[in-house]
Amino acid sequence: MLAPTSSRGLRAAALGGLVAALLALAPAAQAKGGEPEDDHAGGGASAAGDFAVTVNGVSYNPAAGKDVKLRDVTVRDRVAVKGVHVGFLIDPSTLGVYDYSLTGAQAPDRMVTRPTVIFASKVPSLTASQRSGARLSQLEVRDDTLTAIFTTSAGKLKVQAKDAPQGGIFQMEPEFGTSNVVIEHKLGPTLFYFVNSYTGKINFADGQDAVSSGPGAHQMLLGKDSPQVATKTFQDGTTTRWSVASGGRMGGVLGEDAIELSQGATSCTQACQAQNRIRGSLPVPPTRRTPPRSAADPPSRRSVEGRPPRAGDPRPQLTRPVRRTGSPMTVHPDTPSSSGTSARPSATALRLLQLFAVLSVVNVAWQFVTAGELFPGPDDLHAAGAITLHVTSGLVAIAACVHWYRARTSPAVAILAVVVFVLSFVQAATGGRDTLAVHIPGAMVLVAGSVWVLVWSLGRAPRL
């Protein structure tokens, strides 16, 4: 884009192309969050879910694409939630969730092949006055999503769930004035907590190997508590307790979303956006790192074996188990991995990528405005912008490559950023009047690539 062009119509068309590219690419590259209300909350394609909810002996299961809503219902017994992939009970007397289970229904991303209790209970510690007058003030069920709000004389508790075999598929949100609420999680009888040495965080698993093919095919069962504005107060091999601020939440993620290098969610208590939630970025560990299942090592005493990784093997090891028995311990699940790869370098690279991508797109817009007679002024403004574009697009390419290397994301965006950097030189070489047939289409491609990298980077929130 060094030389001014000769046709006002071509400049106008080029500027229009910039606007069209911005409008077309922005929605296409938006990143999804990792919580139940997201359209896609989990790792990979899965079979569709379908919730049915039983309240006071009446089952509610709306037709596909329809919803059912209940208001201000006094609940006499436990609310039963049954889906294709998950099921659980809500007890109005305690506002706790019990027997949260995966069904093992057929799906490409299922993690069990038979009904398996993931959490025996998720129970908030409430006083009698906080529980008094409990009623189901709102229930909304639509296809594979559920929202239930229980209101008492002192506050409310919101439960959101998604009927899917993995991903961000459950969360509880207490709101009882300014008081924190302690929520206790107890794992099912076959699961245990352990420290993932690759991320330094606490995961839970059942120690079963993945099966890659056949009628019993399934992925490895892995999960993680997902807190927001919550502090862990207790941890042992099967139980965690969290002190949750009013408006905070305790969620849970399963599968690939549970294996990630980044820090936790932000301190958001109102109108939280997708960038406030946890998203996964690493593959599920290989089966040879799973806990032993010999008769001499029963589930209550299982440890997680781990051998030194082979050269060039970036996949995580699962080591340092949190035992099922013994006294409470202090754990730091957000500690960087002992492997030497931490969340901070990846987050810093992403912040730099976002900054440089913004500067690059602004630079591209400047080039369109200063191309010829659209902006009366000296021609060297356009030439100076071309040099600046080499610098900004080069910085974008470097930051994208560093982020890809640190976070182990797809290399596609890094490759695209490098292509844009190289294309900026092609544009400079073809900026004369005799090469407009190459220069103008090249400008469109450069705009599309720059905007795509920008929107992709802004759709991912760094966690420092």
Disulfide bonds with the S-S distance in Angstrom:
Cys268-Cys272 2.03
